[in-house]
Amino acid sequence: MSCVEESKTKDFKVKHVIIIGVDAMSPDGIINAETPILDNMMANGAYTLNARGVLPTSSSTNWASMISGSGPEQHGITSNGWERDDHTLPPVLTGLEGIFPTIFGETRQQRPDIEMGAIYTWGGFGRLIERSALSFDSTQKDDELTLEKATNYIKDKKPDFLFIHFDEVDHIGHSLGHKTPDFYKAVSHVDQQIGEIVQATKDAGIFNETAFIISADHGGIGFGHGGETIDEIEIPFILFGKGFKKGYIIKNKVYTYDNASTAAVLLGIEQPYAWIGKPVMSAFKGMPEPELKNQKVAIEAPVIYPKPNLYDSAGGLYINQEADVIIEAVENAEIRYTTDGSLPTKSSKLYSGAFKLTESTVVFAKAFLGNNMESNISRAFYRLVNSDSKNGINYKYYQSKSEWKFLPVFETLKPEKTGTTYEFRIDDINEIEGQYGIQYISNIQIDEAGDYRFYLNSDDGSKLYVNGSLIVDNDGGHGTIERMGSVSLKKGRHQIIVDYHNQAGGAWLDVFYKGPEIPKQIIPADKLFIE
């Protein structure tokens, strides 16, 4: 009998359910910030830091998935541009207010007398839910006001079901960057606010009868989200309070749409057949361990130094020097790594201490603990170049005098300045700001003939040409997204041109390639020549 089937024979309904959703609070944020409240919840509850959201990693799509027990394929909310009267994909079915049924609408229909509220900082959340189903509906301009409303509501009404949304962490991620000291400070602040929510339940006399669910819509990378990286899609999922195991690491895979399904069990309602979420029953007291079969339990991935910073990958550019590689993993885990482009396994070389690199190399690392615990693979790109060589890239920098929604024809414009650099990176060029464009021109050394893939990862638009032919088109105004194109190349040097422009806000550019016996990597500086 599965956990879900067995749950039907047992009543897991509790008197009070509180879901706290923290916009953009990544597992990395919890691991690296001071979070005594969340740490206590995990120590005395059940959790995983490897739950997943859905694609795209936008707020509307993921909040909708969290509260509707379904993905965008079912609820139809495919982007932040979705509106009730303006969307492309209709939901597979509609409930209250003509939208896909969420936990709020279903709960009201099955428990018509329930005291139920939603208090949220991001106003856009309101369009995703059946507000008419709520006993108390409140949107606030900042998290402090959201906290005040929530604590007062808990003390005054002792709600049976309450959803609280905090937004500050996402705001800091967009403005100051994810994985930064300011980001971790914001996570610490929301941790304190979660503590005040818990205290409010104690003051109201309902703490011992309350089940808490803590999660996020998405993570983030650099100054944003919306892409397909693990940093953007992985989220925490913490269950604390009435009915949950203590100090339990959830071993089965958890998805954001399992949130609503788990809440449905706690509220004593049946989820609609159209939902695809499953309640995380292994976290409940008295429930057996999940049947994992060949599934591995996830642990934290190794950290390779220098660590990633914002959009920048681990590793770095080394001019006239060797690279020291240092790798760390969770306590007692063994690290296996490779430097030949292959993915590490349990039989790969065992990391025993720092080692040196004398040439450009991609390092892959993976952590293993016991027989069934392992991490995702970490990677680092080490690019080594000698300044006495003829390596380099010529660039032309253009300042925009009008708004560029797409790349201009740089040949018709006069550059503000020119220079040389080693990589296709905007942070290698000093004194750039506002709306601008850069054209990079170099020659790439191909040592083995074959098919090559080129990748542009940029915010905003970019294009890549090889021998005058457009290979990758990533143009337009957008956050950091990646596009790929391929071309067959002979041995020798080939002209490579990268055009880039930034409209406003965040800016980034990385250029990768992959070829015969070459793993995907930032194009090494020692493969790029002025002539």
Buried (B, 14 or more C-beta within 10 A) or exposed (E): EEBEEEBEEEEBBBEBBBBBBBBBBBBBBBBBBBBEBBEBBBEBBBBBBBBBBBBBBBBBBBBBBBBBBBBBEBBBBBBEEBEEEEBEBEBEEEBBBEBBBBBBBBBBBEBEEBBBBBBBBBEBBBBBBBBEBBBBBBBBEEBBBBBBBBBEBBBEBBBBBBBBBBBBBBBBBBEBBBBBEEBBBBBBBBBEBBBBBBBBBEEBEBBEBBBBBBBBBBBBBBBBBBBEBBBBBBBBBBBBBBBBBEEBBBBBBBBBBBBBBBBBBBBBBEBBEBBBBBBBBBBBEEBEEBEEEEEEBBBBBBBBBBBBEBBBBBBBBBEEEEBEBEBBBBEEBBBBBBBEBEEBEEEBEEBEEEBEBEEBBBBBBBBBBEEEBBBBBBBBBBBBBEEEEEBBBBBBBBBBEEEBEEBBEBEEBEBEEEBEBBBBBBBBBEEBEEBBBBBBBBBBBBEEEEEBBBBBBBBBBBBBBBEEEEBBBBBBBBBBBBBBBEBEBEEEBBEBBBBBBBBEEBBBBBBBBBBEEBBBBBBBBBBBBEE
